[in-house]
Amino acid sequence: AYDRLTEASKQVMRENLSSARAQLLGAGFPALDDDQVRSIRAPTLLITGEHSPAFLLRLTDRLEELIPNVERIEIPDASHIMHEENAPAVNEAILAFIGRHQRSST
């Protein structure tokens, strides 16, 4: 996946490396509080890529179990940076989700 990135995307990743390293190897992410996640009432869209890293898929699996009003979609031919690798599919998924959940203005 890295080899398919544009040079600009690779540069952004290099610039953010110290932050990512601190999160993943340092204190890490905050613990997931099941009760707080269950309290989410807004319609929620979870998006993963077909080639997303396994640890992100496990996190998304858990969020899908906990959030009451959740939809999930997998973007084909994409990894974690799906918005770059398959932008049309991401845009379509988001717009369809918004369309299903927007409130009527009447």
Buried (B, 14 or more C-beta within 10 A) or exposed (E): EEEEBEEEBEEEEEEEEEEEEEEEEEEEEEEEEEEEBEEBEEBBBBBBBBBBEEEEBEBBEEBBEBBEEBBBBBBEEBBBBBBBBBEEBBEEBBEEBEEEEEEEEE
